[in-house]
Amino acid sequence: MSYSTKDSEFFQIPELSERLKKYPRIDKVLFWEKDSGENIINYMERTLKTTNVFVLFCSENAAKSKSVEDE
């Protein structure tokens, strides 16, 4: 999932991630805040290669985010 971390609470990203994991056809839900501990650029390069679906949460913050732009 791609979003500005400033919007994480607004979009309820951790909660949404947990709900999506309950669907049998979804193997993994990836978002940087949960998996942080590594550089965001490295994380994006590694995880985007393994995704079949990319969800973008559009907001004013996301539009201004360099990381969202890079994704």
C-alpha positions, 0 to 999 in steps of 0.5 A: 500500500502506498500512502503518506505516513502523515495519513496513516492514522486517517486511512487506518492503514494498520487496521486495514492491513489486518482486515485484508490479511483475512482474505484467503487470496491475499498472501501478504499485505505490505506497508513500510510502517509495519515492516520499517527498520530498513531504508524506505527506498530499499524497502520499495525496491524489494517489495514492489517486485513481489506485488500483484496489486498496488493500492495508492491512497491519494491525498494532498500529503501523498501528492507532496510525498517524494516517497509516494512519487518514487513508488 
